[in-house]
Amino acid sequence: MADVPIVLDGGTGFLKVGYAGQNFPEHQFPSIVGRPILRTEEQAGDIVVKDIMCGEEAAAARSMLQISYPMENGIVKKWDDMQHLWNYTFYDKLKIDPAGRKILLTEPPMNPLKNREQMAEVMLEGYNFGGVYVAIQAVLALYAQGLSSGVVVDSGDGVTHIIPVYESTVLNHHIKRLDVAGRDVTRNLIALLLRRGYALNRTADFETVRQIKEKLCYVSYDLELDKKLSEDTTVLVESYTLPDGRVIRVGSERFEAAECLFQPHLVDVDQPGMAELLFNTIQGTDVDIRSSLYKAVVLSGGSSMYPGLPSRLEKELKQLWLTRVLGGNPERLNKFKVRIEDPPRRRHMVFLGGAVLANLIADKEDMWVSKQEWQEQGARALAKLGPRTVKFQFPSVLGIDLPLILLASPPLAIQTLNPSCLACVDMTIFINVQQLRGV
């Protein structure tokens, strides 16, 4: 494994890390750093409370810690804490020496250039990695789904992005960002439970409420019906046992918490909701490609996992099409085709796409920003990565699109797709079809 590139998908809520060619991350843990509230030697169960604790350790002892989140809305805000988290990743979890190795990093769309440069600098100079590649998270999700055209709705813990891609080209000027995601849903659920009368601490109980959210919350398909059910019956009520033994009953909060994704004003964010933003994004593209984009809406990220979200998204898209395009005439609505792709592995879609890409370019030295290039050119060396993405041309091989070959059986793909089949020309990767016909 010493020569296999590392894939690091750093999200606002969770960090996922593993190796090129893997189907799932080697490790996944909360993107948190904790420091003791009381500077005394304490122990939380089997865990000794240290001066600085990260990831799973910090989550386990969070009642004794002041918790810090190094990332906000997908962007690193606290670099010292982020470096503690990376130390934990490389030395405690992977147990590797980064010197001389390659690493593929992910970044959100519209990531500030300075942020990208500092991330590369820390990896190349701080950890002595031999090569760095930076890819956009949502584009990796599209590659993982085996598509070259579509719209990625990537909703994580800190931010939601809507990114249209046509024939493997990112339409950068149509990318939309919604500053409502999983963390906002958790905060909204805390507020709703406080309103019901439960005593919760917004900081100390944050992780507990996040777990309640993941277990009980869903997106309502028919908001009025669910409201009526919650008022007139107890059919929606579920019980949850808190760590201290208290039992709370969660009713209408189950669907009200995630409603902020579609109505951001509920959490004081003045933006259109997820469905309207998606509709505006596609309608803003050229009329010739809109149809293909509507037929390939790909959900990605942990906050896309709520039951009911795909069907609600489809319903609202059709309603927006009916009112804004058809002028309220339902007779032509059956001609409007929309498909929401909600793969079961979408929580790990970005990592999977990164693992496939890192495996393809592992031996293509000119695809990576090397430490030598960084020392000679500084931040200018990142320009070789192109406009935040690599344009892929996936030919049809034996009647099957190449990404589907990659994902049909990833272990087989890793063995049979020899990186020597790749030729890099003008930052476009072409696959040698003749060599693949023998696969």
Residue, then its C-alpha position, 0 to 999 in steps of 0.5 A: m500500500a506504500d505506493v497507493p495514493i491516499v484519498l482524503d475527503g474532508g467534510t464539515g461534519f465528517l472526514k473520510v479517508g482511505y486509499a485509491g481503488q477502495n469501495f469504501p473509506e478506510h476510516q470515517f469520523p467526526s471533523i471535530v477537535g476537543r479540549p478539556i473544559l477542566r484542566t485536570e487528569e480525567q477519564a471518560g470510560d476507557i478514554v483518557v482525556k488529553d489536552i487535544m482530542c480529535g475525531e471519534e475520541a473527542a466524540a466519545a468524551r465530548s461531555m468533558l470537552q470544549i468542542s471546536y469545528p475546524m470547518e464551516n460551510g465546507i471551508v477550513k476556518k481554523w487551520d491549527d485545529m484542522q492540522h490536529l485533525w490531519n495529524y490524527t488522520f495520518y498518524d493515529k488512524l492510517k498509521i502511515d508516514p506521509a513523506g513521498r506519498k501522493i494524496l488526492l484532496t477534495e474541495p467544495p465548489m467555489n472554495p476560496l483560492k487562498n484556502r486551496e493554496q494553504m491546503a496544498e502548502v500544508m500537505l507538501e511542506g508540512y507533511n512532505f507528501g510527494g504529490v497533491y491533486v485537488a478535485i471538486q467534491a460534487v464532480l467526484a460524486l457524478y463520476a462515481q455514479g457513472l455519468s458524464s452529464g447531470v446535476v449533482v445536489d451535494s448536501g453535507d453537514g455544512v453546505t449544499h451545492i448544486i453543480p451542473v455538469y454537461e459531457s464531463t464539463v463543469l458549468n462553473h458559472h451555473i453552480k449554486r450554493l445553499d448555506v443550509a445543510g445537516r448542521d442547520v437541520t440539527r440546530n433546527l431540531i434542537a430549537l424545536l425540542l426546546r420549544r416543546g419543553y425539553a432541557l437540552n444544551r445547544t453545545a453539549d447535546f449537539e451530538t445526541v440531537r444529531q443522532i436523533k435526527e439521523k434515526l427519526c427525521y424525514v422529509s415530508y412529501d405532503l406537509e399539510l397532511d403530516k401537520k394534520l396527522s401530528e395534530d390529530t393523532t400520535v401515529l408520527v410520535e417516536s420515543y428516543t432514550l437520551p444518554d442520561g436515561r431520559v426518554i423524549r417523544v418526538g412527533s411533528e419535529r421529525f419532519e419539521a426539522a428537515e423542512c429548512l432544506f426546502q424553506p431556508h427562512l425557517v433558519d433565518v437564511d434568505q435563499p431559495g430552497m433546495a428544489e427552487l435552487l435546483f430548478n433555477t440552476i437547470q433553467g439557467t443553462d442552455v435550452d438544448i441541454r436542460s432535458s438531459l440535466y433533468k433526467a440525471v439529478v444525482l443526490s450526494g452527501g449525508s444530508s441527502m439520506y433523509p427518507g422522502l427527500p428524493s420524492r419531495l424534490e421530484k414533486e417540487l420540480k414538477q410543480l415549479w415546471l407547471t407554474r413557471v413554464l407551463g403557466g399552470n396548464p397540467e395537460r403538458l406536464n406528462k411530457f416533463k421527464v425528471r429523474i432523481e438518482d439516489p444511490p444507497r452509497r451516496r453518503h460516500m459518493v465523493f470518496l468513491g469518485g475520488a478513489v476511482l480517479a486517484n486509481l486512474i491517475a496514480d502513475k501519471e506524474d504530470m497529473w499531480v502537483s509535486k513537491q519540487e514544482w511547489q518549491e519552484q513555483g509556489a502556489r502557481a503550480l496549482a494552475k496545472l490542475g486546471p479550472r478546479t476539475v479535469k475534463f473526462q471523455f468516457p468512450s463507450v467500450l463494448g456498448i457500455d459507458l466506461p464509468l459503468i465498467l469502473l463501478a460494475s466491479p471495482p476490484l476487477a476494474i482496479q486489476t484490469l485498468n492499467p494506468s499505462c492505458l492513459a494518455c494525458v493531452d491538454m488536461t483531458i484523460f483519454i482511455n485507450v479503447q483498443q487495450l480495454r477491448g481485451v478486458 
